[in-house]
Amino acid sequence: MNERVTVTLPEEVVRNIDLRERNRSRFVLRAVQNELERQRKEELRRSLRAPHADSESLAQEEIAEWMSGLPESGNDLVDVGKSTRIKWIPGTGWITGE
């Protein structure tokens, strides 16, 4: 369902929109969606830089619960005998070997 919204823009902005898009509504919708997404990402970044005090303890509890469901030994997850050793070399990337 769509709602009609009246927005007043400077003439120059409207001319620039018209040069790029025949459907002004579609152009404005994409611009608003992009800005909302940018703001959502910025809020997330801000939250990650300064998380709520309870967030860390909750995360630790969740991680502990998740880890309790893992097998006792990694041997159940990976056949080490069939693996290939690799290592990361800055500027080069992943290489095989010790």
N, C-alpha and C positions, 0 to 999 in steps of 0.2 A: 504494500500500500504506500502510495506517495502522498506527501503533503506539500502544498504550495507555500513557498517562503519568498518574501520580497526582500531583495538585497539591493542596496544602492551602491554603485561603484562609479569611480571617476570615468569620464568619457574615454580617456586614453587607455585605461585598462580594458574597457569593453571593446575598443577598436583592436587592441592586441589579441584579445580572445577571438574576435571574429576573423582575424587573419589566420588563426591556427585551427579553429574548430567551427563547423557550421552549427552545431548544437551547443548553445551556451550552457544549458542546464547540465549536459553531460560533462562539459569542461569544468564547471563549478563543482559538480559532484565529485569528480576525480580529484580536484584540488583539495576539497574538504576531506575526503577519505585519506589522501596522502598526509595532510596535516594532522589528522587524528592519529594516524599510525605513527608519525614522527613524535608526537607528544606522548603516546603510549610507551614507545621505546625509551624516550628520555626519562619518563617516570620510573621505568624499570631500572635504567642505569643509575638514577638517583637512589633508588631503593637498595640496589646492590652495593653502592658506595657507603651507605649509611643505613644498614638494615635495622628493623625494629628489634629491641632487646630480646623479645621472646622468640624471634625467628631462628636464631642460632641454636637455642636449646631444642626447639621443635625439630629442626633439621637433624640434629645429632640423634634425637630419639628415633626419627624415621630411618636414618642410616643404620642405626643399631638394630632396628627391627628387620630391615632388609637383609643385613648381614647375617642375622640369626637363621635365615632360611637358606643360606649357602652351604654347600658341602663342607665338611671338616677340612678336607685337603683339596688343593687345586688339582691333584692327580686325577680326580674324577672328571675334571673339566677339559684337560689338555693332555694329549699323549706327547710328552716331552721327547721321547725317542724319535718321533716323526717330525719334529719341528726344525726350523732353520733359524739360527741365531742371526739377528740383525742389529744394527746400531745406527744412531742418527749422527751425521757429521754436519755441523753448521756450514752452510754455503754449498754443500754437496747433496745432502739428503740422506735417505736410508740406504745403507749398504749391508751386504751379507758379511758375516764374519764376527769374530770376537770383539 
